[in-house]
Amino acid sequence: MAAFNRGEQATNAAHARWAPLVGGAVRPDFEGSPVLGVVEDADVVPILAPPPPPAPPPASSSAPAPAGGPGRVVSLRKGGNVSLTKEVAELSTISVGLGWDVADGSGPGYDLDASAIMCGSSGRVLSDQHFVFFNNLASPDGTVRHTGDNLTGEGDGDDEVIEVDLARMAAEVDRIVFPVSIYDADARRQSFGQVHNAFIRLVDAAEHREIARYDLSEDASVETAMIFGEVYRRDGEWKFRAVGQGYASGLHGIALEFGVDV
């Protein structure tokens, strides 16, 4: 019974303490703090509204730059391709640089020659005059131009360069193939088995910036000519594909395959 009486006393004391809150009155020490719930004639504990959450920090005005995109050099493997149109806005003229080294002690001097074959949608050359090489340095309309034959291949950088004006290219040109061949290879007993560090790269001629590059593997043996790469149209874009296809029949064999009358 004593315990029960202590409970009654505690209850009465609580009523006395919170009596000013019954009926909606607010005690002076809670002024300014809204009471969210009041139950009359009961032990009442005021529930105060929580403070508002802190405001989130302002968003950063600078976002990280996306990986890749314009300004990079696209390095391709055999069979890979890249859209030149997407890499360079308003691309006009490209310089196609081709290079190679010859292993020491490989015999008489190697003379490698770059060329370009302008093909239609059939995959064959448009005409014999659209086969650009050391004896025909420009296409009929001048959109593909060979800058000259390098007889030794010595020195760093591009050994030979072919300029391609994509902006003025005739609509009938569907792709341009870029072979490299060894001059007089059969008589000199030479092949790509002794050629190292071969590459083809495409440079934006206006900005002098390299766009894409393909470093050929060194698994050739008896091949005397090789298609390094090709530039072609696809869905309104100019693209480049790394080819790396070898021919034991030399430039003569490549020319015949693309319909050149040799």
Backbone torsions as a table, in degrees:
resi	resn	phi	psi	omega
1	MET	NA	-37.0	-179.0
2	ALA	-62.7	-40.9	179.6
3	ALA	-62.6	-42.2	179.2
4	PHE	-60.8	-42.3	179.9
5	ASN	-62.1	-37.9	178.5
6	ARG	-64.5	-32.0	177.4
7	GLY	-68.7	-40.6	178.3
8	GLU	-63.5	-40.5	179.6
9	GLN	-63.6	-40.6	179.9
10	ALA	-65.0	-37.8	179.6
11	THR	-66.7	-43.5	179.0
12	ASN	-62.6	-38.4	179.1
13	ALA	-64.5	-38.8	179.4
14	ALA	-65.2	-41.1	177.2
15	HIS	-59.8	-41.6	-179.2
16	ALA	-65.9	-39.3	-176.6
17	ARG	-67.9	-39.6	-175.9
18	TRP	-100.3	6.1	-178.9
19	ALA	-54.8	-40.0	-179.8
20	PRO	-60.5	-18.8	-178.6
21	LEU	-84.1	-21.3	-176.7
22	VAL	-69.0	135.2	-178.3
23	GLY	88.4	6.3	173.3
24	GLY	95.9	-1.6	178.4
25	ALA	-70.3	155.8	-178.6
26	VAL	-119.2	128.7	177.0
27	ARG	-66.5	150.5	-178.2
28	PRO	-58.5	-36.8	-177.2
29	ASP	-76.7	-0.5	174.7
30	PHE	-115.5	9.5	-179.3
31	GLU	-62.7	139.5	-178.5
32	GLY	89.8	-11.3	178.1
33	SER	-111.4	115.3	-176.1
34	PRO	-66.6	140.1	176.3
35	VAL	-94.7	120.0	-174.0
36	LEU	-84.6	-20.7	-179.7
37	GLY	-154.1	130.9	178.0
38	VAL	-133.2	128.5	176.3
39	VAL	-115.1	121.9	-176.6
40	GLU	-70.5	146.9	174.6
41	ASP	56.3	39.6	176.8
42	ALA	-147.2	166.4	173.8
43	ASP	-66.7	114.4	-173.3
44	VAL	-115.9	129.8	174.0
45	VAL	-115.3	117.3	-178.2
46	PRO	-65.4	138.2	177.8
47	ILE	-104.5	112.7	-176.6
48	LEU	-86.8	142.4	178.0
49	ALA	-65.5	132.8	179.9
50	PRO	-68.1	152.6	178.1
51	PRO	-65.4	151.1	179.6
52	PRO	-63.8	146.9	179.6
53	PRO	-65.5	151.6	179.0
54	PRO	-63.8	146.8	179.9
55	ALA	-66.8	140.5	178.6
56	PRO	-65.3	150.9	179.1
57	PRO	-64.4	148.4	-179.8
58	PRO	-62.5	144.8	179.8
59	ALA	-65.6	144.4	178.9
60	SER	-66.6	138.9	-178.2
61	SER	-80.2	-13.7	-178.7
62	SER	-120.5	123.2	178.1
63	ALA	-94.2	150.7	178.3
64	PRO	-63.2	145.1	-179.5
65	ALA	-69.5	139.5	178.6
66	PRO	-66.9	151.6	178.9
67	ALA	-70.5	148.3	178.2
68	GLY	71.9	-149.3	177.7
69	GLY	86.8	-172.0	-178.2
70	PRO	-56.9	141.8	179.9
71	GLY	104.1	-19.2	179.7
72	ARG	-85.2	164.9	170.7
73	VAL	-106.8	121.9	-178.0
74	VAL	-85.6	118.6	178.0
75	SER	-98.4	121.7	-173.7
76	LEU	-107.5	152.3	168.5
77	ARG	-102.4	168.8	-179.1
78	LYS	-54.7	127.8	-179.5
79	GLY	90.4	-12.7	-179.4
80	GLY	-76.3	159.3	179.1
81	ASN	-142.7	163.3	179.5
82	VAL	-147.3	145.9	176.1
83	SER	-84.1	112.3	177.6
84	LEU	-68.4	-35.6	-179.1
85	THR	-62.1	-38.3	179.8
86	LYS	-77.5	-30.5	-179.0
87	GLU	-72.7	-34.4	-177.8
88	VAL	-132.3	114.7	178.1
89	ALA	-67.3	138.0	178.4
90	GLU	56.0	42.0	178.0
91	LEU	-64.6	133.2	-177.3
92	SER	-115.2	-67.5	-176.2
93	THR	-120.5	138.4	176.2
94	ILE	-119.4	149.0	171.0
95	SER	-104.6	122.5	178.8
96	VAL	-98.1	106.8	-179.5
97	GLY	-97.6	133.8	179.5
98	LEU	-125.9	137.7	-177.4
99	GLY	-145.3	164.6	-177.3
100	TRP	-168.2	161.8	171.1
101	ASP	-128.9	154.4	178.7
102	VAL	-114.9	136.2	-178.4
103	ALA	-61.5	143.7	177.4
104	ASP	-62.5	146.2	177.6
105	GLY	72.4	25.4	-177.8
106	SER	-90.5	10.8	178.0
107	GLY	95.4	-155.2	-177.2
108	PRO	-55.3	155.2	-176.3
109	GLY	-54.7	136.1	178.4
110	TYR	-85.9	136.4	174.3
111	ASP	-121.1	101.8	179.1
112	LEU	-98.2	141.1	-175.6
113	ASP	-126.6	130.5	174.4
114	ALA	-93.0	150.3	179.0
115	SER	-148.2	173.6	179.3
116	ALA	-140.2	135.3	178.9
117	ILE	-119.7	116.6	-177.4
118	MET	-92.5	116.2	-172.5
119	CYS	-112.7	153.4	173.1
120	GLY	-91.1	-170.0	-177.9
121	SER	-65.8	-18.5	178.1
122	SER	-76.1	-12.1	-177.3
123	GLY	88.0	3.0	-179.3
124	ARG	-112.1	156.5	-177.7
125	VAL	-59.4	143.6	-178.9
126	LEU	-67.3	-38.6	176.1
127	SER	-165.2	169.3	178.3
128	ASP	-62.0	-29.5	179.5
129	GLN	-72.8	-12.9	176.9
130	HIS	-91.9	11.1	171.1
131	PHE	-101.0	104.3	-174.0
132	VAL	-98.6	121.1	-179.7
133	PHE	-155.1	-166.8	-171.3
134	PHE	-64.7	-20.2	176.9
135	ASN	-100.6	0.3	177.5
136	ASN	-150.0	88.0	-166.2
137	LEU	-80.5	-3.4	179.9
138	ALA	-150.7	148.5	175.2
139	SER	-73.4	165.1	-177.8
140	PRO	-54.9	-36.6	-179.0
141	ASP	-96.8	0.6	176.9
142	GLY	78.0	8.6	-178.8
143	THR	-77.3	-19.4	174.0
144	VAL	-123.4	125.0	-174.0
145	ARG	-139.0	126.2	176.3
146	HIS	-86.1	129.5	-175.3
147	THR	-83.8	-4.0	175.9
148	GLY	133.9	155.4	-175.6
149	ASP	-86.6	130.7	173.4
150	ASN	-100.2	112.9	-172.4
151	LEU	-80.5	-16.4	-174.7
152	THR	-115.5	-31.0	-176.6
153	GLY	74.1	12.7	-178.4
154	GLU	-78.7	156.2	177.7
155	GLY	94.0	167.0	-179.7
156	ASP	-86.8	167.7	176.0
157	GLY	81.5	-159.8	-177.4
158	ASP	-68.5	133.8	174.5
159	ASP	-85.7	-36.1	175.0
160	GLU	-143.0	151.6	-175.9
161	VAL	-132.3	137.6	175.1
162	ILE	-122.3	123.4	179.8
163	GLU	-90.0	134.5	-178.3
164	VAL	-129.1	118.7	179.1
165	ASP	-93.2	94.4	-177.2
166	LEU	-69.8	-32.5	-176.7
167	ALA	-65.2	-32.6	-178.2
168	ARG	-101.5	5.8	-175.4
169	MET	-64.2	133.7	179.4
170	ALA	-62.4	145.5	-177.6
171	ALA	-61.8	-24.9	-178.3
172	GLU	-74.3	-14.3	178.6
173	VAL	-81.7	115.5	-177.3
174	ASP	-96.2	-33.5	177.2
175	ARG	-158.9	158.6	179.4
176	ILE	-127.3	120.3	-176.2
177	VAL	-100.1	140.0	-176.2
178	PHE	-119.5	94.2	175.1
179	PRO	-88.1	158.4	169.1
180	VAL	-129.9	132.4	-176.1
181	SER	-131.5	156.4	176.9
182	ILE	-95.3	121.2	-177.9
183	TYR	-69.3	131.4	176.4
184	ASP	55.7	39.4	-173.3
185	ALA	-64.9	-41.0	-176.8
186	ASP	-64.9	-44.9	-178.9
187	ALA	-65.0	-33.6	-178.0
188	ARG	-93.1	-1.3	-178.7
189	ARG	56.1	50.4	-179.0
190	GLN	-116.1	155.3	179.3
191	SER	-156.1	174.2	178.1
192	PHE	-73.0	-4.3	174.8
193	GLY	-64.1	-22.7	178.4
194	GLN	-102.3	4.9	-179.2
195	VAL	-99.1	130.6	-177.9
196	HIS	-127.4	164.5	174.8
197	ASN	54.9	34.7	178.6
198	ALA	-75.8	143.2	-179.3
199	PHE	-154.0	161.9	168.6
200	ILE	-134.5	136.3	179.8
201	ARG	-138.8	150.3	-179.4
202	LEU	-115.5	130.5	-175.7
203	VAL	-122.1	134.2	172.2
204	ASP	-69.5	110.7	-173.4
205	ALA	-64.9	-30.4	-178.3
206	ALA	-71.4	-39.9	-175.9
207	GLU	-103.3	-5.0	-178.0
208	HIS	55.3	41.0	-178.6
209	ARG	-118.4	130.8	178.4
210	GLU	-70.2	131.1	-178.3
211	ILE	-99.1	-50.6	-175.2
212	ALA	-145.0	157.3	-176.6
213	ARG	-150.2	144.5	175.1
214	TYR	-133.1	115.7	175.3
215	ASP	-94.9	115.8	-175.3
216	LEU	-71.5	145.8	175.7
217	SER	-73.0	163.1	-176.1
218	GLU	-108.0	50.9	-179.6
219	ASP	-107.5	13.2	178.1
220	ALA	-76.0	157.9	179.0
221	SER	-136.2	-75.8	-175.0
222	VAL	-95.7	-1.0	-176.5
223	GLU	-65.7	137.5	178.4
224	THR	-112.9	-3.3	174.3
225	ALA	-150.5	156.1	-177.5
226	MET	-153.7	136.7	171.6
227	ILE	-84.1	115.0	-178.5
228	PHE	-76.9	-43.8	-177.5
229	GLY	-169.4	-179.5	178.8
230	GLU	-150.4	146.9	173.2
231	VAL	-107.6	132.5	-174.4
232	TYR	-147.0	161.5	177.3
233	ARG	-92.0	144.2	173.9
234	ARG	-156.7	115.9	177.4
235	ASP	53.5	45.7	176.7
236	GLY	79.8	5.6	-179.9
237	GLU	-116.9	155.6	169.1
238	TRP	-96.9	129.8	-179.6
239	LYS	-126.0	162.8	175.9
240	PHE	-125.9	136.1	177.7
241	ARG	-121.5	135.4	173.4
242	ALA	-82.4	120.9	-173.0
243	VAL	-102.9	-66.4	178.6
244	GLY	67.1	37.4	-179.5
245	GLN	-99.7	124.4	-177.2
246	GLY	-95.7	155.5	178.7
247	TYR	-134.5	129.7	174.8
248	ALA	-81.5	-11.0	-178.1
249	SER	-91.8	6.0	175.4
250	GLY	71.4	-168.2	180.0
251	LEU	-62.7	-31.4	178.3
252	HIS	-59.0	-44.2	-180.0
253	GLY	-66.2	-39.6	178.2
254	ILE	-65.7	-44.2	-179.5
255	ALA	-60.0	-43.5	178.9
256	LEU	-63.1	-40.3	-178.7
257	GLU	-62.0	-33.2	-178.7
258	PHE	-96.4	9.1	172.4
259	GLY	87.3	14.6	177.0
260	VAL	-76.6	134.8	179.2
261	ASP	-82.5	103.9	-177.3
262	VAL	-119.0	NA	NA
